């Protein structure tokens, strides 16, 4: 959902799940909005739960984020916009290639190899952007589509690697999920990534909780 054209003095955005709140806050950061007195990787969703509404403010030269419940903004006579995931907005207007990417579970910008007869195409890895396919040199490709459609080309996902300062998720020693920013110059972060203990989403971290805790125990020598 493109929020930049909807920001106004009388509008707020309602996020009814933590995942929507996280996506919204990331977009707000990209537009230059930040919390006052709170870490940027926070959503503060727990303050109001599924009633959380976010207002993007421009006051005294500062672009800030403010959160409160729907009832409060209703009382203030604000227009409440229901925030939608990007994937929800795009599902009815996908290009043929976007349908293929959805079928393979590949997101926009995610790198992947194309395999033909067991070998990787030389221009791999490729990535998908705005309904088009690009190679490792950012060259646009159109002739490859037929190989996808007739089944001669296969997709091989490359290992996920977060961008520098990207928000990632993990499991602490008590089994709780937590988020943090990944720094590619921190040895600690590189070791966590190498061990497979950093995840792209909270849901992925939760799905791997048992494996991660078991591996923690193996490192500590617990029986």
C-alpha positions as CSV (number, residue, x, y, z in Angstrom):
1,X,0.0,0.0,0.0
2,X,1.4,3.4,-1.0
3,X,1.1,5.6,2.0
4,X,2.9,8.7,0.8
5,X,-0.1,10.1,-1.1
6,X,-2.4,9.5,1.8
7,X,-0.5,11.3,4.5
8,X,-2.5,14.4,5.7
9,X,-3.3,16.3,8.9
10,X,-6.7,14.5,9.1
11,X,-5.6,10.9,8.2
12,X,-4.3,8.0,10.4
13,X,-3.5,4.4,9.4
14,X,-5.1,1.5,11.2
15,X,-2.9,-1.7,11.5
16,X,-4.8,-4.7,13.0
17,X,-1.8,-7.1,13.1
18,X,1.8,-6.8,14.3
19,X,3.0,-7.7,10.7
20,X,1.0,-4.9,9.1
21,X,2.4,-2.5,11.8
22,X,5.9,-3.6,11.0
23,X,5.5,-3.1,7.2
24,X,3.9,0.3,7.8
25,X,6.6,1.5,10.2
26,X,9.3,0.5,7.7
27,X,7.6,2.6,5.0
28,X,7.3,5.5,7.4
29,X,11.0,5.3,8.1
30,X,11.8,5.3,4.3
31,X,9.7,8.5,4.1
32,X,11.7,10.1,6.9
33,X,9.3,9.7,9.8
34,X,10.7,8.5,13.1
35,X,9.6,7.9,16.7
36,X,10.3,10.4,19.4
37,X,11.9,8.8,22.4
38,X,11.6,5.2,21.0
39,X,13.7,2.9,18.9
40,X,13.1,3.0,15.2
41,X,12.6,-0.8,15.1
42,X,9.7,-0.6,17.5
43,X,6.1,-0.6,16.3
44,X,4.6,-0.1,19.8
45,X,1.8,-2.3,18.6
46,X,1.4,-3.8,22.1
47,X,0.1,-0.5,23.5
48,X,-3.2,-0.8,21.6
49,X,-3.2,-4.2,20.0
50,X,-5.4,-4.6,17.0
51,X,-6.8,-1.2,17.6
52,X,-3.5,0.5,16.8
53,X,-3.6,3.6,14.6
54,X,-0.5,5.5,13.4
55,X,-0.4,9.2,12.6
56,X,2.5,10.7,10.6
57,X,3.1,14.2,11.7
58,X,5.1,17.2,10.4
59,X,5.7,19.6,13.2
60,X,8.4,22.3,13.7
61,X,10.5,20.7,10.9
62,X,10.3,17.2,12.5
63,X,8.7,14.2,10.9
64,X,7.4,12.0,13.6
65,X,5.2,8.9,14.3
66,X,2.4,9.0,16.8
67,X,0.3,5.9,17.9
68,X,-3.0,5.6,19.7
69,X,-6.2,3.6,19.6
70,X,-9.0,3.9,17.0
71,X,-11.4,5.3,19.7
72,X,-9.0,8.2,20.3
73,X,-8.7,9.1,16.7
74,X,-12.5,8.7,16.2
75,X,-13.0,11.2,18.9
76,X,-10.6,13.5,17.2
77,X,-12.6,13.1,14.0
78,X,-9.7,11.8,12.0
79,X,-10.1,9.8,8.8
80,X,-9.0,6.2,9.6
81,X,-7.4,4.4,6.6
82,X,-7.3,0.6,6.8
83,X,-3.7,-0.3,6.1
84,X,-3.3,-3.2,3.6
85,X,-0.3,-5.4,2.9
86,X,1.4,-4.7,-0.5
87,X,0.6,-8.3,-1.5
88,X,-3.1,-7.7,-0.8
89,X,-3.3,-4.7,-3.1
90,X,-1.4,-6.4,-5.9
91,X,-3.1,-9.8,-5.9
92,X,-5.8,-8.7,-8.5
93,X,-3.4,-7.1,-10.9
94,X,-0.4,-9.4,-11.2
95,X,1.6,-9.6,-14.5
96,X,2.3,-13.2,-15.8
97,X,5.8,-13.1,-14.4
98,X,4.5,-11.9,-11.0
99,X,2.2,-14.9,-11.0
100,X,5.2,-17.1,-11.5
101,X,7.1,-15.4,-8.7
102,X,4.1,-15.9,-6.4
103,X,4.0,-19.6,-7.4
104,X,7.7,-20.0,-6.5
105,X,7.4,-17.9,-3.3
106,X,9.9,-15.3,-4.4
107,X,9.5,-11.7,-3.4
108,X,10.4,-8.6,-5.4
109,X,14.1,-7.9,-5.2
110,X,14.9,-11.4,-3.9
111,X,17.9,-13.0,-5.7
112,X,17.5,-16.5,-7.2
113,X,19.3,-18.8,-9.7
114,X,17.8,-20.1,-12.9
115,X,18.6,-23.8,-13.5
116,X,18.5,-25.4,-17.0
117,X,19.3,-29.2,-17.3
118,X,20.9,-29.2,-13.9
119,X,23.2,-26.2,-14.5
120,X,22.9,-22.6,-13.4
121,X,22.5,-20.0,-16.1
122,X,25.6,-17.9,-16.4
123,X,23.8,-14.6,-15.7
124,X,22.5,-15.8,-12.3
125,X,21.5,-14.7,-9.8
126,X,18.4,-13.0,-11.2
127,X,15.8,-10.9,-9.5
128,X,12.3,-9.6,-10.1
129,X,11.3,-5.9,-10.1
130,X,8.1,-4.1,-11.3
131,X,7.0,-7.2,-13.3
132,X,10.3,-7.6,-15.1
133,X,13.2,-10.0,-14.8
134,X,16.8,-8.7,-14.3
135,X,20.2,-10.5,-14.2
136,X,23.2,-10.0,-11.9
137,X,24.3,-7.1,-14.0
138,X,20.9,-5.4,-13.8
139,X,20.2,-6.3,-17.5
140,X,16.5,-6.7,-18.4
141,X,15.6,-10.2,-19.7
142,X,12.5,-11.1,-21.8
143,X,13.5,-14.2,-23.8
144,X,13.8,-16.4,-20.7
145,X,10.0,-16.3,-20.1
146,X,9.3,-19.2,-22.5
147,X,11.7,-21.4,-20.6
148,X,9.6,-20.8,-17.4
149,X,6.3,-21.5,-19.1
150,X,7.4,-24.8,-20.8
151,X,9.0,-26.1,-17.6
152,X,12.6,-26.3,-18.9
153,X,13.8,-23.7,-16.5
154,X,13.7,-24.1,-12.7
155,X,14.2,-21.7,-9.9
156,X,16.7,-22.1,-7.2
157,X,16.5,-19.7,-4.3
158,X,19.7,-18.2,-3.0
159,X,20.4,-18.1,0.8
160,X,18.7,-15.1,2.4
161,X,21.1,-12.3,3.5
162,X,19.7,-9.2,5.2
163,X,20.8,-5.8,4.1
164,X,23.0,-3.7,6.4
165,X,20.9,-2.4,9.3
166,X,17.8,-4.4,8.1
167,X,15.4,-5.5,10.9
168,X,15.8,-9.3,11.6
169,X,14.2,-11.7,14.0
170,X,15.6,-14.4,16.3
171,X,15.0,-16.5,19.3
172,X,16.6,-15.8,22.7
173,X,17.7,-18.5,25.1
174,X,14.4,-18.4,26.9
175,X,12.5,-19.2,23.7
176,X,11.1,-15.7,23.2
177,X,11.2,-14.0,19.8
178,X,13.0,-10.7,19.5
179,X,13.9,-8.2,16.7
180,X,17.2,-6.4,16.1
181,X,19.0,-4.6,13.4
182,X,21.6,-6.6,11.4
183,X,25.0,-4.9,11.0
184,X,27.2,-6.6,8.4
185,X,30.3,-5.3,10.2
186,X,29.4,-7.0,13.5
187,X,31.1,-10.4,13.9
188,X,28.2,-11.4,16.3
189,X,25.6,-10.7,13.6
190,X,27.6,-12.6,10.9
191,X,27.9,-15.6,13.2
192,X,24.2,-15.6,14.0
193,X,23.5,-15.5,10.3
194,X,26.0,-18.2,9.5
195,X,24.3,-20.5,12.1
196,X,20.9,-19.8,10.6
197,X,19.6,-18.1,13.8
198,X,18.4,-14.9,12.1
199,X,15.1,-14.8,10.2
200,X,13.4,-12.4,7.9
201,X,10.1,-12.4,9.8
202,X,8.7,-13.1,13.3
203,X,6.7,-16.0,11.9
204,X,9.8,-17.6,10.4
205,X,11.6,-17.2,13.8
206,X,8.7,-18.8,15.6
207,X,8.5,-21.7,13.2
208,X,12.2,-22.4,13.8
209,X,12.1,-22.0,17.6
210,X,12.6,-25.7,18.5
211,X,15.5,-26.1,16.1
212,X,17.2,-23.0,17.4
213,X,16.8,-23.9,21.0
214,X,18.1,-27.4,20.3
215,X,21.2,-26.0,18.6
216,X,21.7,-23.5,21.5
217,X,21.7,-26.5,23.9
218,X,24.2,-28.4,21.7
219,X,26.6,-25.4,21.8
220,X,26.3,-25.3,25.6
221,X,26.7,-29.0,25.9
222,X,23.4,-29.5,27.6
223,X,21.9,-32.9,27.6
